[in-house]
Amino acid sequence: MVRLVVGQLLFGLALAMLLRAGWGGAPWDVLHQGVALRTGWAFGLVVLLAGAVVLLLWVPLRVRPGVGTVGNVLLVALAIEVGLAVLPPAGSWPVAVLLVVVGVVLNGLATALYVGVALGPGPRDGLMTGLAARTGLPVGLVRGALEVAVVAVGWVLGGTVGVGTLAYALGIGPVVGLLLPRLSMPGAGAAVGRRASATTAPAPGSTGG
């Protein structure tokens, strides 16, 4: 539970770093930023509400949430809001570069920490694996399609797409791939592996989540 909470708080802080760099946030945060600009709501509130809406999409996919799922909705939104309140915008390009690099690496570390305890996927990850299991499509293709869609909608709404978005898209996979095997708790690795297998070769009725 400690690793779950710490991982999700660091996850939100890392996303705030990317946003403060000013070069575009993570793909889903482009959408969150666009909605926040259109509605005037606090960014953290938009993240929380978006997570709740995505959870509703789990119902027809029959994906089961866990304690980590609920924590992801609440703690990540809280950490992003605190991070945006504490971190000033990057005043120069060297600071922006530092924020992007540290943000991507810290986000990968945080992901490995909380995914490695296998207490339930985040709302967006559950949607991805659920769709992959139901459609039989590769999880990478489903993830790519979802992220292209949310980036496009977020950009239309006024969200920032830039170097930070590209750096996250290219960098987060290798960082998580490097750290997850080393940070998975005993027994949790098997659960993570079963979920991955369920998304690549789903059986009829498989939840994939």
C-alpha positions in Angstrom: 0.0 0.0 0.0 2.9 2.4 0.7 4.4 1.7 -2.7 1.0 2.2 -4.3 0.4 5.6 -2.6 4.0 6.8 -3.2 4.0 5.7 -6.8 0.7 7.4 -7.6 1.7 10.6 -5.9 5.0 10.7 -7.8 3.1 9.9 -11.0 1.0 13.0 -10.6 4.0 15.2 -9.7 5.8 14.0 -12.8 2.8 15.0 -15.0 2.8 18.4 -13.4 6.5 18.8 -14.3 5.7 18.1 -17.9 3.0 20.7 -17.9 5.2 23.3 -16.2 7.8 22.8 -18.9 5.3 24.3 -21.3 6.1 22.1 -24.2 3.0 19.9 -24.1 2.0 17.3 -21.5 1.4 13.6 -21.6 -1.2 12.6 -24.2 -4.2 12.4 -21.8 -3.1 15.6 -20.2 -3.4 17.4 -23.5 -7.1 16.5 -23.3 -7.3 17.5 -19.6 -5.7 20.8 -20.4 -8.1 21.5 -23.2 -11.1 20.7 -21.1 -9.7 22.9 -18.2 -9.2 25.8 -20.6 -12.7 25.5 -22.0 -14.5 25.1 -18.6 -12.3 27.1 -16.3 -12.2 24.2 -13.9 -9.0 23.4 -11.9 -6.7 21.0 -13.8 -6.8 18.4 -10.9 -10.6 18.5 -10.9 -10.7 17.7 -14.6 -8.3 14.8 -14.1 -10.5 13.4 -11.4 -13.7 13.8 -13.3 -12.1 12.3 -16.5 -10.9 9.3 -14.5 -14.5 8.8 -13.2 -15.9 9.0 -16.7 -13.4 6.5 -18.0 -14.3 4.1 -15.2 -17.9 4.1 -16.4 -16.6 2.9 -19.8 -15.2 -0.2 -18.0 -18.8 -1.4 -17.3 -19.5 -2.8 -20.8 -16.0 -4.1 -21.0 -16.4 -6.0 -17.7 -13.1 -4.9 -16.3 -12.8 -5.2 -12.5 -11.3 -2.3 -10.6 -9.0 -2.7 -7.6 -7.9 -0.5 -4.7 -5.1 0.8 -7.0 -7.8 2.0 -9.5 -9.6 4.1 -6.9 -6.3 5.4 -5.6 -5.3 6.4 -9.1 -8.4 8.5 -9.7 -8.0 10.4 -6.4 -4.2 10.5 -5.7 -3.0 11.4 -9.2 -5.5 14.2 -9.5 -4.4 15.5 -6.0 -0.7 15.3 -6.8 -1.1 17.1 -10.2 -3.0 19.9 -8.5 -0.4 20.3 -5.7 2.5 20.0 -8.2 1.0 22.8 -10.4 0.6 25.0 -7.3 4.2 24.4 -6.1 6.2 24.3 -9.3 6.7 27.6 -11.3 6.5 27.6 -15.1 9.9 27.0 -16.8 11.4 30.4 -17.4 14.0 29.2 -19.9 14.6 26.4 -22.3 17.3 24.6 -20.1 14.8 24.5 -17.2 12.1 23.2 -19.6 14.4 20.5 -20.8 15.2 19.5 -17.2 11.5 19.4 -16.3 10.7 17.2 -19.4 13.6 14.7 -18.8 13.0 14.4 -15.0 9.2 14.3 -15.6 9.4 11.4 -18.0 11.9 9.4 -15.9 10.0 10.1 -12.6 6.8 9.1 -14.3 8.3 5.8 -15.5 9.6 5.1 -12.0 6.3 5.9 -10.4 4.5 3.7 -12.9 6.8 0.8 -12.1 6.2 1.3 -8.4 2.4 1.2 -8.4 1.9 -1.2 -11.3 4.5 -3.5 -9.7 2.2 -4.2 -6.7 -0.7 -5.3 -9.0 -3.5 -3.8 -7.0 -5.5 -2.7 -10.0 -4.9 -0.7 -13.2 -5.5 3.0 -13.5 -8.7 4.0 -15.3 -7.0 4.7 -18.6 -4.9 1.6 -18.5 -8.0 -0.5 -17.7 -9.8 1.0 -20.7 -6.9 0.1 -22.9 -6.5 -3.5 -21.8 -10.3 -4.0 -21.7 -10.7 -2.8 -25.3 -7.7 -4.9 -26.4 -9.3 -8.0 -24.8 -12.7 -7.4 -26.2 -11.6 -6.6 -29.7 -8.7 -8.9 -30.0 -6.5 -6.1 -31.2 -2.9 -5.7 -30.0 -2.7 -3.7 -26.8 -0.1 -1.4 -28.5 -2.4 -0.6 -31.3 -5.3 0.1 -28.9 -3.1 2.4 -26.7 -1.8 4.2 -29.8 -5.3 4.8 -31.1 -6.6 6.0 -27.8 -3.7 8.4 -27.3 -3.9 9.8 -30.8 -7.6 10.4 -30.3 -7.2 12.2 -26.9 -4.3 14.3 -28.2 -6.4 15.4 -31.2 -9.4 16.3 -29.2 -7.3 18.0 -26.6 -5.5 20.0 -29.2 -8.8 21.1 -30.8 -9.9 22.3 -27.3 -6.8 24.3 -26.8 -4.4 21.9 -25.1 -0.7 22.2 -25.8 1.0 19.6 -28.0 4.8 19.8 -28.4 8.2 18.3 -27.6 7.1 17.3 -24.1 4.3 15.2 -25.6 6.6 13.5 -28.0 9.3 12.9 -25.4 6.7 11.3 -23.1 5.3 9.1 -25.9 8.8 7.9 -26.9 10.4 7.7 -23.5 7.9 6.3 -21.1 7.8 2.8 -22.6 11.6 2.1 -22.3 11.8 3.6 -18.8 8.9 1.4 -17.5 10.2 -1.6 -19.4 13.6 -1.1 -17.6 12.3 -0.5 -14.1 9.1 -2.7 -13.8 10.9 -6.1 -13.7 13.2 -4.7 -11.0 10.4 -3.1 -8.9 7.6 -5.7 -9.1 6.9 -7.3 -5.8 7.0 -11.1 -5.4 3.9 -12.6 -6.8 2.8 -9.3 -8.5 4.9 -9.9 -11.5 2.9 -13.0 -12.4 -0.3 -11.0 -12.1 1.0 -8.3 -14.4 2.2 -10.9 -16.8 -1.2 -12.6 -16.9 -2.9 -9.3 -17.6 -0.4 -8.6 -20.5 -1.1 -12.1 -21.9 -4.8 -11.6 -21.7 -4.5 -8.5 -23.9 -2.5 -10.2 -26.6 -4.4 -13.5 -26.7 -7.8 -12.9 -25.1 -10.1 -15.8 -24.4 -13.8 -15.5 -25.0 -15.2 -13.5 -22.0 -11.8 -12.5 -20.8 -11.7 -9.1 -19.0 -8.1 -8.4 -19.8 -7.9 -6.1 -16.7 
